[in-house]
Amino acid sequence: MSKEFAEIPLPSFLQTALQAMNINTPTDIQAKMIPEALAGQTVVARSQTGTGKTLAYLLPMLAKVKEEEHKTQALVLVPTQELAMQIFEVAKALTAGTNLTVGTFIGGANIKRQVEKLKKQKPHVAIGTPGRLLELIELKKLKVQDVTVLAVDEVDRMRGDAHAWQAFEQVAKRVGRECQYLFVSATLPENFTEQISDYVSFPVQLEAEGSKLETERVKHYYVTCEERERIDVARKVIHHENIKRGIVFVNRLEKVAETTEKLNYRGIKAAALSSDQSKQEREHALNGFRQGTIQILVASDVAARGLDVEDVTHIIQLEAPSQGDMYLHRAGRTGRMGKSGKVITLLSAREMFKLKKYETELGLKLERRFLAYGKLSDQPVKTKQFEQHTSNHKNKR
């Protein structure tokens, strides 16, 4: 296994781009996946969020694209608009100084403009959501007969969306079995290789070290509270932990706006990130978060999938997810690329069964914490001290 990128047989333009990004050593998933992909293997790879999966498929993909041939030779399918734009930015950085072209084609954007863009130039690499890419293919505006590599990012998310998965399958049929497929995800559906057997031949399955949650650098806590106290408890956690860059996750879309408004009212710089916002509203929230003018993003799971922001120190789960894989995706937004982080889950009395679920599905034991003495403590407020403190407070009044 290669210890440095310089040892991997990548084209010089990619080596130059990696050096410009100050990226010298591949992560475990990159070291495992890139040589297999360069050798032409179809790959199904599982690796935790934040371990460098994007480069793991983009580098070998771009290495195979022929710059002199002005036709679409590679596709990247992703479940969300935000993820498509993030991958586009990485691809642009990797192809800087070359004549390789990259295009994005996402749902929600004006399709007429996308058609006009394709008339002017056929991108070497097309990145987009499966529904929109299929639409353009059916309109015969995006031609895929020359596509040799197709990557699918966040496979589990796409597999869980019936419309997106059906669109992917239609794209795969048009690309054909001779194409090389690169599937990556933090979690994979059961029997996934069987589900893709109609259009994929002999995939190599890879799993990176640390693809489970890493409890050494990310601490996992829970705090008990009443249902009606959730937002106020979250506010106290943000205050006690002095959080400068954190994400509050909710299960219900209608809870996003309410939580954001109440946190802002109490002086916390919060912004909403939900699927019912416009693309411009989501971009505004993300830019503020990245620049530090927003300290807390209040997010629904759909909006936060593929969210890639460095130095997120805390994840607060205002409402605990029912599924282990969703916990995995949320937790993966912190502790990225070797940094530390905390995941704090708020649980009501009737939700305590979820602790056992996380332990069974993820091998994860959450530690209990209490809001005491102005911090997140492993000890509750001692009754006598609390009573004395209360008595003194009353006497002063």
URBELDA-V839745 format. One line per field, one symbol per residue. ss: DSSP state (a for helix, b for strand, c for the rest). burial: # if it has 9 or more other C-alpha atoms within 8 Angstrom, else .. Layout:
ss = ???
burial = ???
This chain:
ss = ccccaaaccccaaaaaaaaacccccccaaaaaaaaaaaccccbbbbccccccaaaaaaaaaaaacccccccccbbbbbccaaaaaaaaaaaaaacccccccbbbbcccccaaaaaaaaaaccccbbbbbaaaaaaaaaccccccccccbbbbbcaaaaaccaaaaaaaaaaaaaaccccbbbbbbccccccaaaaccccccccbbbbccccccccccbbbbbbbccaaaaaaaaaaaaaaaccccbbbbccccaaaaaaaaaaaaccccbbbbcccccaaaaaaaaaaaaaccccbbbbcaaaacccccccccbbbbccccccaaaaaaaaccccaaaccbbbbbbbcaaacaaaaaaaaaaccccbbcbbbccbbbcccccaaaaaaaaaaaaaac
burial = ...##....#..###.###....#.#.###########..#############..######.#.#......##########.######..##.##......#####.......##..#...#############.##...##.#..##########.##....##.##.####.#.#.##########..........##..#..###..#.#...#########....##.######.#..#.#######...##..##.###...#######.......#..##.###.#.########.###.#...###########..#.###########..##########...#.##.###..#.#....####..###..##....#...........
